[in-house]
């Protein structure tokens, strides 16, 4: 996991928090790529719920 964001699961909901206060949480291409990879991986995690 990157130092630029944190991830947690709260009651079946995945919560991604950006941790770039000095940059006002601006996105970079590298950060966007990491987040896309994280979102793809979340599809396989049972603790993150799916809506019907």
C-alpha positions, 0 to 999 in steps of 0.5 A: 500500500502506498503512503499516499492513501490508506484503505480500511473496511468499515461494515462491509464498505471499503474506504479509501482515504487520500493522504496528500495534505501538502498537495491538497490530495491532488491525483498523480498518474502513479496514484491513479494507477495504484488506486485502479489496481486496488479497486480491481483487487477489491473485487476478490475480497469477501469482507467488502460487500457487493450491492445486489 
